[in-house]
Amino acid sequence: MLLDAAGIAAVAGALEAVAEGARAFWGHATPSNAAVEISRQTRDPVRKPGVAPRGLPALRFSDSIRAPEIPHCLGWLNYWSDDAARAIGFPDPARDADLLSRARRTATGGWVVQLTDAPLDLDDPAHLEALKQAYERFPEIGGRLAP
């Protein structure tokens, strides 16, 4: 799929349709190179020791996340159901103006939130910083916030 304006809109629409059709709590659509690096963020002292790449935060395995509505990770295009958005504290108009400029509400009250204007490329310092800032904003994502 071409990731021009029409392609991006199509990907966002497909993410929304699949997530809402499946009654998912959360999901994401991310270019494969970035998705591989994001998957490497999942760490555990016993099962998968090491550090997350590129200074990104370490994420917990799904069985260590306290509730199913808490997203396991962030991606380029993020779908958060109404329950997931409430669990992570989105939206906060005072803190989320930048994200809200690239977000839209879904028919069921969820959100599709686009992290960067262009497809996420972690070799682009601005994209890497946007991902880091989003993780900082939402410490619950990936089970990083102690219950």
Secondary structure, 3 states (H helix, E strand, C coil): CCCCHHHHHHHHHHHHHHHHHCCCCEEEECCHHHHHHHHCCECECCCECCCCHHHCCCECCHHHCCCCCCCCCCCCEEEECHHHHHHHCCCCCCCCHHHHCCEEECCCCCEEEECCCCCCCCCCHHHHHHHHHHHHHCCCHHHCCCC
